Amino acid sequence: MRKIWERDGLYTFLRRYVDLCTRLSYRRLTVQGAIPDEKAVLICPNHTNTLMDALVVLQSRQAPTVFGARADIFSQPAVAKILRFLKILPMVRRRDGIRNVLRNYETMDEVQDVLANNTPFCMFPEGRHTPGRELQPLQKGVARMAFQSASQRPTQVVPVGINYSDFFHYRGTCDLIYGDPIDVNAFLAAREDQLEAARYQAFLEELSRRISALVWADVPAPRRHPLLKVLLSPLWLVAAVLSFPMWFTAEWLCKHKVKDRAFHNTVRFGLRLVGGPLTFILWSVLFFLLLPWWLALALLLLFIPSYSFFYDWLCY
């Protein structure tokens, strides 16, 4: 079986499209800083917007990144296979029960293999998503992985702050900041005389402090001038019609099927990712069958930004 850190041609090809859809999900998406090269690196961001957090980390660098996600979404074999193709490993939480926690030993071994091959591993040390600007208590898993890696190789943990202008509305802004890394080997060497529990606690406190310093207290939401919004309303109506199959499905799912609002932007992203090509094909067939070629081409060109423009005008 292919190692999860190994390069995959199909994954690389599809990732370009996924990264594009991620960037199009925001009116502004910036990245500050970077991670060390050619080292074992754990990437540790705050976790506020479910799958979107992982996607903005993924698009921030061209090289592969392996991610950890809660283990319960791996319960179906078919889903687990897809997630592995996407370079995602299951992370069992204490609340999942001691029997399931034993699965973490398998994941830990794979994570060490990933780090040994200079592929970053990204995990969300809070262990849960919480829409807000205050960091939740960090779980011990990140310290355990970092310390185990440091016992075998030079290891660094990079704190990351992900700052959204809005946790629930699509097409806001996002600013991702890579902070200064923690040299885990130096950290442990300075605390050789401490008990293991004290080292764990000190590490979690230091990482929490560094992540919190990268999370902004407030991020202004983008706004459109009221007069400009009125002037653009005819174009918005065209965009609403062209992107109707996508946004209607997304909003129906958000209203009737997805109770956690933090997942709503993930749903909207998913409809862009999957629904965009399908809707484009649908409109291409209908337009070129029913309309002059020049009008069909013009409408297809308008369709490309229509999903973004629909939410821009609607929410801002």
DOMAR-98606 format. One record per residue (C-alpha): x negated, y, z negated. Coordinates in nm, 2 decimals. Layout:
! DOMAR-98606
> X:Y:Z
...
! end
This chain:
! DOMAR-98606
> 0.00:0.00:0.00
> -0.12:0.35:0.09
> -0.26:0.55:-0.20
> -0.03:0.84:-0.29
> -0.32:1.09:-0.25
> -0.42:0.97:0.09
> -0.34:1.18:0.39
> -0.04:1.08:0.60
> 0.02:1.21:0.95
> 0.40:1.21:0.93
> 0.40:1.38:0.59
> 0.16:1.65:0.72
> 0.38:1.71:1.03
> 0.70:1.74:0.83
> 0.54:1.95:0.56
> 0.49:2.24:0.79
> 0.86:2.26:0.85
> 0.93:2.22:0.47
> 0.69:2.50:0.39
> 0.85:2.72:0.65
> 1.20:2.66:0.50
> 1.06:2.74:0.16
> 0.92:3.07:0.27
> 1.24:3.16:0.45
> 1.43:3.09:0.12
> 1.29:3.42:-0.02
> 1.28:3.78:0.10
> 0.93:3.80:-0.04
> 0.71:3.51:-0.15
> 0.36:3.59:-0.27
> 0.07:3.39:-0.40
> -0.20:3.53:-0.62
> -0.52:3.34:-0.72
> -0.62:2.98:-0.63
> -0.72:2.66:-0.79
> -1.08:2.53:-0.81
> -1.20:2.32:-0.52
> -1.36:1.98:-0.53
> -1.26:1.92:-0.90
> -1.00:1.72:-1.10
> -0.73:1.98:-1.14
> -0.39:1.97:-1.32
> -0.16:2.24:-1.21
> 0.09:2.35:-1.48
> 0.36:2.60:-1.39
> 0.66:2.72:-1.59
> 0.98:2.54:-1.48
> 1.29:2.75:-1.42
> 1.44:2.67:-1.08
> 1.44:2.29:-1.04
> 1.30:2.17:-0.70
> 1.23:2.52:-0.58
> 0.95:2.55:-0.84
> 0.77:2.25:-0.68
> 0.83:2.38:-0.33
> 0.67:2.72:-0.39
> 0.37:2.55:-0.55
> 0.34:2.31:-0.25
> 0.35:2.59:0.01
> 0.09:2.80:-0.18
> -0.20:2.59:-0.04
> -0.25:2.38:0.27
> -0.42:2.08:0.11
> -0.21:1.80:-0.04
> -0.07:1.81:-0.39
> 0.08:1.53:-0.59
> 0.37:1.61:-0.82
> 0.54:1.46:-1.12
> 0.92:1.45:-1.16
> 1.16:1.31:-1.41
> 1.18:0.94:-1.38
> 1.56:0.90:-1.37
> 1.58:1.02:-1.01
> 1.37:0.72:-0.91
> 1.64:0.47:-1.02
> 1.75:0.38:-0.67
> 1.48:0.19:-0.47
> 1.55:0.38:-0.15
> 1.52:0.71:-0.32
> 1.21:0.61:-0.50
> 1.05:0.52:-0.17
> 1.13:0.86:-0.02
> 1.00:1.03:-0.33
> 0.67:0.84:-0.31
> 0.64:0.94:0.06
> 0.68:1.30:-0.06
> 0.39:1.24:-0.30
> 0.60:1.25:-0.62
> 0.54:1.03:-0.92
> 0.79:0.94:-1.20
> 0.74:1.10:-1.54
> 0.93:0.94:-1.82
> 1.03:1.16:-2.11
> 1.07:1.06:-2.47
> 1.44:1.11:-2.45
> 1.45:0.83:-2.18
> 1.38:0.56:-2.45
> 1.07:0.38:-2.56
> 1.13:0.10:-2.31
> 1.11:0.34:-2.02
> 0.83:0.54:-2.17
> 0.61:0.23:-2.11
> 0.64:0.30:-1.74
> 0.43:0.61:-1.80
> 0.12:0.40:-1.84
> 0.15:0.30:-1.47
> 0.20:0.67:-1.37
> -0.10:0.77:-1.59
> -0.32:0.53:-1.40
> -0.21:0.67:-1.07
> -0.26:1.02:-1.19
> -0.61:0.94:-1.29
> -0.67:0.79:-0.94
> -0.53:1.11:-0.78
> -0.76:1.33:-0.99
> -1.06:1.11:-0.93
> -1.01:1.18:-0.55
> -1.00:1.56:-0.60
> -0.63:1.59:-0.53
> -0.45:1.82:-0.76
> -0.17:1.69:-0.97
> 0.12:1.93:-1.05
> 0.34:1.87:-1.35
> 0.58:2.09:-1.54
> 0.46:2.07:-1.90
> 0.79:2.20:-2.05
> 0.95:1.87:-1.95
> 1.27:2.04:-1.84
> 1.39:2.33:-1.64
> 1.54:2.63:-1.81
> 1.64:2.94:-1.61
> 1.48:3.22:-1.81
> 1.16:3.41:-1.87
> 1.07:3.25:-2.20
> 0.85:2.94:-2.19
> 0.98:2.63:-2.37
> 0.76:2.42:-2.60
> 0.51:2.21:-2.40
> 0.52:1.83:-2.41
> 0.21:1.63:-2.51
> 0.19:1.45:-2.18
> -0.01:1.72:-2.01
> -0.27:1.71:-2.29
> -0.29:1.34:-2.28
> -0.35:1.34:-1.90
> -0.60:1.62:-1.93
> -0.80:1.46:-2.21
> -0.80:1.12:-2.04
> -0.93:1.27:-1.72
> -1.20:1.48:-1.90
> -1.33:1.15:-2.06
> -1.42:1.04:-1.70
> -1.49:1.35:-1.50
> -1.51:1.73:-1.51
> -1.14:1.84:-1.54
> -0.96:2.18:-1.53
> -0.61:2.27:-1.61
> -0.47:2.57:-1.42
> -0.18:2.76:-1.58
> 0.07:2.90:-1.33
> 0.34:3.16:-1.36
> 0.64:3.15:-1.12
> 0.84:3.47:-1.12
> 1.18:3.49:-0.95
> 1.39:3.80:-0.92
> 1.70:3.58:-0.96
> 1.74:3.22:-1.07
> 2.08:3.17:-0.91
> 2.11:3.38:-0.59
> 1.95:3.27:-0.27
> 1.69:3.49:-0.08
> 1.56:3.67:-0.38
> 1.18:3.73:-0.43
> 0.92:3.49:-0.58
> 0.57:3.57:-0.70
> 0.35:3.28:-0.79
> 0.03:3.35:-0.99
> -0.25:3.10:-1.05
> -0.43:3.19:-1.38
> -0.78:3.12:-1.50
> -0.83:2.75:-1.55
> -0.90:2.58:-1.88
> -1.22:2.38:-1.87
> -1.10:2.07:-2.06
> -1.44:1.93:-2.11
> -1.57:2.24:-2.27
> -1.25:2.27:-2.48
> -1.30:1.92:-2.62
> -1.67:1.97:-2.68
> -1.60:2.27:-2.89
> -1.36:2.07:-3.11
> -1.54:1.74:-3.16
> -1.50:1.77:-3.53
> -1.12:1.81:-3.52
> -0.87:1.54:-3.56
> -0.70:1.42:-3.24
> -0.36:1.57:-3.34
> -0.53:1.91:-3.40
> -0.70:1.90:-3.06
> -0.36:1.83:-2.89
> -0.19:2.11:-3.08
> -0.47:2.36:-3.00
> -0.47:2.27:-2.63
> -0.09:2.30:-2.60
> -0.10:2.64:-2.78
> -0.37:2.76:-2.55
> -0.20:2.64:-2.23
> 0.13:2.79:-2.35
> -0.03:3.12:-2.42
> -0.19:3.13:-2.07
> 0.13:3.04:-1.88
> 0.33:3.29:-2.08
> 0.08:3.56:-1.99
> 0.16:3.49:-1.62
> 0.54:3.50:-1.66
> 0.68:3.85:-1.61
> 0.93:3.99:-1.85
> 1.14:4.14:-1.57
> 1.14:4.11:-1.19
> 1.36:4.37:-1.00
> 1.60:4.21:-0.76
> 1.58:4.34:-0.40
> 1.86:4.58:-0.31
> 2.00:4.70:0.02
> 2.11:5.06:0.06
> 2.50:5.07:0.06
> 2.52:5.27:0.38
> 2.28:5.03:0.56
> 2.49:4.74:0.43
> 2.80:4.90:0.59
> 2.62:4.96:0.92
> 2.50:4.60:0.93
> 2.83:4.45:0.85
> 2.92:4.36:1.21
> 2.59:4.18:1.25
> 2.66:4.00:0.92
> 2.99:3.88:1.05
> 2.82:3.73:1.35
> 2.56:3.57:1.12
> 2.84:3.43:0.90
> 3.01:3.26:1.19
> 2.68:3.12:1.34
> 2.56:2.98:1.01
> 2.91:2.88:0.88
> 2.86:2.50:0.89
> 2.55:2.55:0.67
> 2.65:2.80:0.41
> 3.01:2.67:0.38
> 2.88:2.32:0.30
> 2.62:2.46:0.06
> 2.87:2.68:-0.13
> 3.13:2.40:-0.15
> 2.87:2.16:-0.30
> 2.76:2.43:-0.55
> 3.12:2.50:-0.65
> 3.26:2.15:-0.67
> 2.97:1.90:-0.71
> 2.67:2.07:-0.87
> 2.75:2.18:-1.22
> 2.40:2.30:-1.32
> 2.36:2.65:-1.15
> 1.98:2.61:-1.16
> 2.02:2.36:-0.88
> 2.22:2.59:-0.65
> 1.93:2.73:-0.47
> 1.79:2.38:-0.42
> 2.12:2.29:-0.26
> 2.10:2.60:-0.03
> 1.75:2.51:0.06
> 1.85:2.16:0.14
> 2.12:2.28:0.38
> 1.87:2.50:0.55
> 1.62:2.21:0.58
> 1.86:1.95:0.71
> 2.15:2.16:0.84
> 1.94:2.41:1.04
> 1.82:2.17:1.32
> 2.16:1.99:1.33
> 2.36:2.32:1.36
> 2.11:2.45:1.62
> 2.17:2.14:1.83
> 2.55:2.17:1.79
> 2.55:2.53:1.90
> 2.31:2.46:2.19
> 2.55:2.20:2.34
> 2.86:2.41:2.29
> 2.71:2.75:2.40
> 2.55:2.62:2.72
> 2.86:2.42:2.81
> 3.11:2.71:2.75
> 2.91:3.03:2.81
> 2.67:3.19:3.06
> 2.32:3.09:3.00
> 2.20:3.43:2.89
> 2.48:3.47:2.63
> 2.41:3.12:2.50
> 2.04:3.20:2.47
> 2.11:3.53:2.29
> 2.35:3.36:2.04
> 2.09:3.09:1.97
> 1.83:3.35:1.90
> 2.07:3.52:1.66
> 2.14:3.19:1.49
> 1.78:3.14:1.38
> 1.78:3.43:1.12
> 2.16:3.40:1.05
> 2.14:3.19:0.74
> 1.89:3.42:0.57
> 2.08:3.73:0.68
> 2.41:3.59:0.56
> 2.28:3.55:0.20
> 2.08:3.88:0.22
> 2.39:4.08:0.29
> 2.61:3.88:0.06
> 2.39:3.88:-0.25
> 2.19:4.20:-0.21
! end
